Amino acid sequence: MRLIDYFPESSISVRKSAKDWQEAVDLSMTALLKNHYVNNQYIQEIKKSTLDNGPYYILAPGVAMPHTRPEYGALKTGMSLTLLQESVNFGAGNEPVKLLIGLSAADSDSHIGAIQALSELLCEEEHLHALLTAQDEQQLTDILLRA
């Protein structure tokens, strides 16, 4: 399966900003919720877990992958990509985040291929820079298509 195949319809978006990290999490999960990949409990659990444990899902400078355990409401395995034109802060001592990759893993195995492909993409400095500086959804989609 190609990386792009994990992204349901309308799950790649560019937004001006989020007022706080909670709204950023909501924005990153909107398409997954609409497409029935997660339920509301899943999103609330991400926020609760972030409050309890900090933003454990920050992957790299400027990049976060909000997610939680499958049993909290992951219905299907998939991802979303939300680029914020203005970074949002996830708390003191944490790098501001511009790129949010929402993850819904319906079980402990089905998302492994997606994570591997995503890791390879994010490890390439030029791809990461392209993602963080994309101007629209089509540019983001094109980057994922090449992954």
C-alpha atoms as one frame of an Amber mdcrd trajectory, in Angstrom:
protein
   0.000   0.000   0.000   1.290   3.470  -0.865   1.461   6.179   1.788  -1.192
   8.269   0.013  -3.615   5.326   0.245  -3.875   5.810   4.027  -5.414   9.278
   3.551  -9.220   9.270   3.096 -11.102  11.845   1.044 -10.602  15.480   2.088
  -8.035  14.524   4.741  -5.273  16.832   3.470  -5.756  20.485   4.391  -4.002
  23.806   4.838  -5.339  26.116   7.550  -4.278  29.601   8.548  -3.962  28.860
  12.242  -5.352  27.194  15.354  -6.097  29.201  18.494  -4.426  26.532  20.665
  -3.179  22.940  20.586  -6.648  21.568  21.364  -8.081  23.207  18.261  -5.064
  21.957  16.268  -5.883  18.397  17.385  -9.525  18.937  16.379  -8.476  20.223
  12.943  -6.166  17.259  12.424  -8.947  14.792  13.263 -11.880  16.407  11.410
 -11.575  14.369   8.204 -10.960  11.133  10.122 -14.100  11.792  12.172 -16.189
  12.694   9.099 -15.003   9.602   7.227 -15.725   7.347  10.243 -12.105   6.411
  10.944 -12.441   7.619  14.556 -15.220   8.625  16.909 -15.456  11.632  19.244
 -14.129   9.620  22.193 -10.856   9.079  20.292 -10.322  12.832  19.891 -11.178
  13.534  23.530  -8.759  10.827  24.648  -5.928  12.423  22.629  -6.562  15.699
  24.470  -6.831  14.000  27.868  -3.647  12.034  27.268  -1.846  15.201  26.143
  -2.874  16.957  29.349  -1.786  13.954  31.443   1.443  13.040  29.609   2.406
  16.011  27.473   2.541  16.009  23.658   4.223  12.597  23.335   3.377  12.589
  19.635   5.723  15.402  18.535   7.913  13.588  15.999  10.295  16.244  14.748
  10.672  20.020  14.910   7.372  21.416  13.688   5.702  18.001  13.231   3.187
  16.204  15.467   1.196  13.000  15.032  -1.819  13.154  17.340  -3.085   9.667
  18.152  -4.079   7.434  21.030  -4.727   3.754  21.674  -7.080   1.913  19.269
  -9.555   0.923  21.977 -10.479   4.589  22.541 -12.372   4.795  19.263 -10.163
   4.055  16.258 -12.586   2.461  13.800 -10.360   2.138  10.709  -6.681   2.699
  10.001  -5.951   5.976   8.262  -4.224   9.330   8.449  -4.853  13.004   7.854
  -2.455  15.843   7.107  -3.078  19.376   8.357  -0.625  22.182   7.672  -0.992
  25.330   9.758   0.410  28.474   8.166   1.026  29.802  11.689   2.602  27.439
  14.227   0.763  26.451  17.375   2.442  25.882  20.738   1.960  22.560  22.519
   3.249  23.833  25.859   6.391  25.253  27.422   9.568  23.579  26.283   7.982
  22.084  23.163   8.780  23.074  19.610   5.915  24.964  17.913   4.019  22.723
  15.482   2.962  23.520  11.897   2.296  20.055  10.481  -0.133  17.663  12.143
  -0.479  14.094  10.951  -3.606  12.646  12.498  -3.363   8.893  12.982  -6.093
   6.351  13.498  -4.740   2.851  14.057  -7.560   0.327  14.341  -5.171  -2.278
  15.753  -1.518  -2.638  16.691  -0.345  -3.806  13.242  -2.303  -2.256  10.357
  -0.567   1.124  10.514   3.047  -0.138  10.563   3.537   0.234   6.801   2.172
   3.767   6.893   4.455   4.746   9.773   7.495   3.316   7.984   6.729   5.208
   4.769   6.012   8.376   6.729   9.266   8.036   8.689  11.235   7.724   5.469
   9.508  10.825   4.110  10.134  12.894   7.249  13.790  11.816   7.469  14.503
  13.455   4.126  15.219  17.106   4.946  14.030  18.324   1.540  10.689  16.480
   1.854  10.129  17.755   5.387  10.909  21.304   4.276   8.534  20.925   1.301
   5.744  19.716   3.601   6.275  22.553   6.087   6.320  25.228   3.370   3.582
  23.928   1.051   1.087  26.545  -0.062  -1.953  24.368  -0.712  -3.490  20.912
  -0.489  -2.330  19.925  -3.970   1.334  20.529  -3.078   0.934  18.368   0.039
  -0.797  15.647  -1.989   1.968  15.698  -4.597   4.626  15.205  -1.902   2.713
  12.237  -0.471   2.243  10.765  -3.949   6.024  10.729  -4.436   6.614   8.982
  -1.091
